[in-house]
Each structure stands twice: as C-alpha cells, then as structure tokens.
Amino acid sequence: MVTRIAIIRHGCTSWNKAGRLQGYSDIPLDDEGLSQARKLGQRLASEQWDVVCSSHLIRARQTAAIVAEELGIDSIWQDIRIGEAGGGQAEGTTEAERLAKWGPDWKQMDLGMEPNTNVLERGMSFLEDLITTEEGKQIVLITHGSFIRQLLAYLLPEMPPPPPMGNTSVTRLEYANGEWTCNLFNSVTHLEEV
C-alpha cells in the first residue's frame, strides 16, 4: 500500500522577505503569503486529498487552514514535531547581522540553535506515526524550509543536497514497502504567471 505525502513549505512572511531567520519565532503570513496559500489550495483542489497536517507555528497553520478550506477538509492535524528548526540567538537576524555580530563561522558557534539530530528525531517520530495511522492515504503536510531540507537529506540520501525551498513549494513523497521515493521536488508552478 502506497502512502503519498505532499510536503509543503508555508507561504511567505515579512521576515522571509527581509532575510531574517525565523526558527521558532511565530511570524504570520504577509499578504503575499496569504495569496500564495490560496493559489496552492487551488492547485491541490484538482486532486484527491484525505488529510491536512500542519506545524504548530502560525505561518504554517495559516497556510494549512487556507489549503484545507480549498480542499473541503474540516480538520487539520497539528503537531509541534514538524515545527521549524530552532535558530537560537540567530532568530530574527539577517545574514549580514550574523556576520557582523559573530563572524563568518557563526554556524559553528554555540548560539542555542536546535541540533540537526533533534530536528530529525522529532521529524521521523512524526512521519512514523503518520504512515502508521494514515497508511495508504493522500496527505498534505505544511511545514518549514529548513525542516523539509533536513528531512529530505535523511530520507533520500542519494538525492543532491536540497536547495532552499520556495514558499508554498510542493515536494511529493511516496512511502511503500519501507522505501521513500520523491517524484516532484520544490515545485511552485501554481505561483507562475500564466
């Protein structure tokens, strides 16, 4: 039995545009992000979906609520385990601010950032629960860019390192017989002007 998951980054926020690291910070969608979420929902509405899951952070919850409305799905499975990777002291800063404050090796410093091992542990815990309880279903999963990239690098080690994920980008995963496959990556065709 095949379980299909569309893993999607939330819509755009003001901090995305400013290049600020969001992490655990609970930043809402801006007007463009709300529009992106509506276009995403319209794209997905032409297909059959059974479940919508969301991170607990507002930017993901807002995206999921709009998508669920477009899909006619009444409830959203919300889970803290698929929240963004924590940015510690770097949250709210731009790359230029981080370089000025901590220098070019800031990523190697102990700034209270959530370790990748922790992100993967909670992410895999969520996925294992999901594929057990929702086996064979079509699932929309609204989460965050860094979280998605870390998860994909772990699930699909043969894949090149994932680039930054576009806001409301769709990546399609399938799980069957203990194996993960990816048949669409970082697609934003719904945002392209016709």
C-alpha positions in Angstrom: 0.0 0.0 0.0 1.4 3.4 -1.0 1.1 6.5 1.2 1.5 9.7 -0.6 2.7 12.9 1.1 2.9 16.4 -0.4 5.4 18.1 1.9 5.0 21.9 1.5 6.7 25.0 2.9 4.4 27.6 4.3 3.6 30.9 2.5 5.8 34.0 2.6 6.2 36.2 5.7 7.7 39.7 6.2 10.7 38.0 7.8 11.2 35.8 4.7 11.4 39.0 2.6 13.8 40.7 5.0 16.0 37.6 5.1 15.5 37.1 8.8 16.0 33.7 10.3 12.6 32.7 11.7 13.1 29.4 13.6 10.7 29.1 16.5 9.6 32.7 16.1 5.9 32.8 15.4 5.6 35.1 12.4 2.3 35.3 10.5 1.9 35.2 6.7 2.0 38.6 4.9 -0.5 39.5 2.2 1.7 37.7 -0.5 1.9 34.6 1.7 -1.9 34.5 2.0 -2.2 34.8 -1.8 0.4 32.0 -2.3 -1.6 29.8 0.1 -4.8 30.4 -1.8 -3.1 29.5 -5.2 -1.6 26.4 -3.6 -5.0 25.3 -2.3 -6.5 25.8 -5.8 -3.7 23.8 -7.3 -4.2 20.9 -4.9 -8.0 21.1 -5.2 -7.9 19.3 -8.6 -6.6 16.1 -6.8 -7.9 13.8 -4.0 -6.5 14.5 -0.5 -7.5 12.8 2.7 -5.6 14.6 5.5 -4.0 18.0 6.1 -1.2 18.2 8.7 0.5 21.4 9.9 3.3 22.6 12.1 2.1 24.5 15.2 3.6 27.8 14.1 1.2 30.4 12.8 2.7 30.7 9.3 2.2 27.0 8.7 -1.3 26.9 10.4 -2.5 29.9 8.2 -1.3 28.1 5.1 -2.9 24.8 6.1 -6.2 26.5 7.0 -6.5 28.1 3.5 -5.5 24.8 1.8 -7.9 22.8 3.9 -10.7 25.2 3.0 -10.0 24.8 -0.7 -9.9 21.0 -0.3 -13.1 20.9 1.8 -11.3 19.2 4.7 -12.7 20.2 8.1 -9.9 19.4 10.5 -6.1 19.8 10.5 -3.8 17.5 12.3 -1.4 20.0 14.0 1.9 18.8 15.5 4.8 20.5 17.2 7.2 17.8 15.9 7.1 19.3 12.4 7.9 22.8 13.5 10.9 24.7 12.1 14.4 24.1 13.4 15.1 26.4 16.3 17.6 29.3 15.4 18.6 30.2 19.0 20.2 33.6 19.3 20.3 33.9 15.5 16.5 34.1 15.2 15.3 37.5 13.9 18.7 38.3 12.4 19.8 38.7 8.8 22.9 37.1 7.4 24.6 40.5 7.4 23.8 41.0 11.0 25.0 37.5 11.9 28.3 38.1 10.1 28.8 41.5 11.8 28.0 40.1 15.3 29.6 36.6 15.2 31.8 36.5 12.1 31.8 34.1 9.1 31.9 30.9 11.3 28.7 31.8 13.2 27.1 28.5 12.1 29.8 26.6 14.1 29.2 28.6 17.2 27.1 27.6 20.2 24.2 30.1 19.7 21.5 27.8 21.1 20.4 26.5 17.6 18.5 23.3 17.6 20.8 20.4 16.6 20.0 18.6 13.3 19.8 15.3 15.2 17.0 16.7 17.3 15.1 18.0 14.2 15.4 14.6 12.5 14.4 12.7 15.6 11.2 14.6 16.0 10.5 14.7 12.3 11.0 11.0 11.9 8.8 10.3 15.0 6.0 12.3 13.4 6.4 10.5 10.0 6.4 7.1 11.6 3.2 7.9 13.4 1.7 9.4 10.2 2.5 6.4 7.9 1.2 4.0 10.6 -2.1 5.7 11.3 -2.8 7.1 7.8 -1.4 4.3 5.7 -2.5 4.4 2.1 -3.8 7.9 2.3 -3.0 11.1 0.4 -1.6 13.6 2.9 -0.8 17.3 2.7 1.9 18.3 5.2 2.5 22.0 5.7 5.8 22.7 7.4 9.1 24.8 7.1 12.0 25.1 4.7 14.9 24.0 6.9 12.9 21.2 8.4 12.0 19.9 4.9 15.6 20.1 3.7 16.9 18.2 6.7 14.2 15.5 6.4 14.8 15.0 2.7 18.5 14.8 3.1 17.9 12.0 5.6 15.1 10.1 3.8 16.7 10.4 0.3 20.5 10.3 0.9 21.1 9.6 -2.8 19.5 12.9 -3.7 21.7 16.0 -4.1 21.6 18.4 -1.1 18.3 20.2 -1.3 18.5 23.9 -2.2 16.3 26.4 -0.3 12.7 25.6 -0.6 10.3 28.1 -2.3 7.4 29.4 -0.3 4.4 27.1 -0.8 6.6 24.8 -2.9 5.3 21.2 -3.3 7.5 18.2 -2.9 5.8 14.8 -3.4 7.0 11.8 -1.4 5.7 8.2 -1.6 6.2 5.5 1.0 5.7 1.9 0.2 7.4 -1.4 1.3 9.7 0.5 3.7 11.1 2.8 1.0 10.8 6.5 0.4 10.7 8.0 -3.1 10.4 11.6 -4.4 8.6 12.2 -7.7 8.3 16.0 -7.5 10.6 18.5 -5.9 10.2 22.1 -4.8 7.5 22.8 -7.4 5.9 26.3 -7.5 4.1 26.1 -10.8 0.9 27.5 -9.1 2.8 30.8 -8.5 3.9 31.2 -12.1 2.1 33.9 -14.1 0.1 32.5 -17.0 
